[in-house]
């Protein structure tokens, strides 16, 4: 199957943000836990770079070998969970996610991982309604 596109506006930076949720630039310490191909539990300390209700982008100081679509537990460090800027899906501290993009380290840039959070959309909406009521 061949896909082609004639819309070059996104490459030029003029494409509008079509994300369904706001992405927030937040740097917080976190931990990833996953099982490798042999079933051994692995851990990695990471730093968030941006978060939304359904996704998070993290950077690893030490490169890790996590394949695409691998399920991982994403957990914010205890002190980091107090941030008011966190979306409702991350306020509990631990969320299941899947790796959907891996950016290899380049020069001084660490390895990056984009995670799709496995969050029930109804739960996120309910949390947003509760926050709106509390601030109204």
C-alpha positions in Angstrom: 0.0 0.0 0.0 1.4 3.4 -1.0 0.6 6.5 0.9 1.3 9.9 -0.4 0.6 13.4 0.8 0.7 16.7 -1.0 0.3 18.8 2.2 3.7 20.2 3.0 2.5 22.8 5.5 3.3 20.6 8.6 6.9 20.4 7.5 7.1 24.1 7.2 5.6 24.7 10.7 2.4 26.3 9.5 0.1 23.3 10.2 -2.3 24.0 13.1 -2.1 21.8 16.2 -4.7 19.1 15.7 -4.1 17.4 19.1 -7.3 16.6 21.0 -5.6 17.4 24.3 -3.3 20.2 25.4 0.3 19.2 25.8 2.1 20.8 28.8 5.8 21.2 29.0 6.7 19.7 32.4 10.0 18.4 33.6 9.5 15.8 36.4 11.4 12.7 37.5 9.7 9.4 36.8 10.4 5.7 36.4 9.5 3.2 33.6 9.1 -0.5 34.4 8.7 -3.2 31.7 9.4 -6.8 31.0 12.1 -7.5 28.4 11.8 -10.3 25.8 12.9 -12.9 28.3 10.4 -11.8 30.9 12.9 -10.1 33.2 11.6 -6.9 34.8 13.6 -3.8 33.8 13.6 -0.3 35.2 14.7 3.1 33.8 14.8 6.5 35.5 13.5 9.2 33.1 12.5 12.9 33.0 9.2 14.0 31.5 9.5 16.7 28.9 5.8 17.1 28.1 2.5 15.5 29.2 -1.1 15.4 28.2 -4.1 13.4 29.3 -3.3 10.6 26.9 0.5 10.8 26.4 3.8 11.6 27.8 7.3 12.2 26.3 10.2 11.2 28.4 14.0 11.4 28.1 16.4 8.7 29.4 19.9 9.7 30.4 21.1 6.1 29.8 19.8 4.5 26.6 17.4 1.6 27.0 16.2 -1.1 24.7 12.4 -0.9 24.7 10.7 -2.0 21.4 7.8 -0.2 19.9 4.4 -1.0 21.3 5.9 -2.6 24.5 3.7 -2.0 27.5 5.4 -0.1 30.3 4.4 1.1 33.7 4.9 4.9 33.9 5.3 6.2 37.5 6.0 9.7 38.6 8.4 10.0 41.6 6.5 10.6 44.9 7.5 14.3 45.2 6.6 15.0 41.6 2.9 14.0 42.0 2.1 17.2 43.9 2.3 19.4 40.8 -0.8 21.3 40.0 0.1 21.3 36.3 -0.4 17.5 36.0 -3.3 16.3 33.9 -5.9 14.2 35.8 -4.7 10.9 34.2 -1.3 11.3 35.9 -2.3 12.5 39.4 -2.6 9.0 40.7 1.1 8.5 40.0 1.2 5.2 38.1 -0.3 4.6 34.6 0.1 1.8 32.0 1.3 3.0 28.7 2.6 1.8 25.3 5.8 2.9 23.6 4.8 4.4 20.2 8.0 6.3 19.3 11.7 5.9 20.1 14.1 8.8 19.4 17.7 7.6 19.6 20.3 9.7 21.4 21.9 12.3 19.1 25.0 14.3 20.3 24.1 15.8 23.7 20.4 14.9 23.3 19.4 11.9 25.4 17.2 9.1 24.1 13.5 9.9 24.0 10.4 7.8 24.3 6.8 8.8 23.5 4.2 6.9 25.5 0.5 6.5 24.8 -1.2 6.2 28.1 -3.8 3.6 28.6 -6.4 5.8 30.2 -10.2 5.4 30.1 -11.4 8.6 28.4 -14.4 8.7 30.7 -12.1 8.9 33.8 -10.2 11.8 32.3 -13.4 13.7 31.6 -14.8 13.0 35.1 -11.5 14.3 36.6 -11.7 17.5 34.5 -15.3 18.1 35.6 -14.3 17.7 39.3 -11.4 20.1 38.9 -13.7 22.7 37.2 -16.2 22.4 40.0 -13.5 22.8 42.6 -12.2 26.0 41.0 -15.6 27.5 40.2 
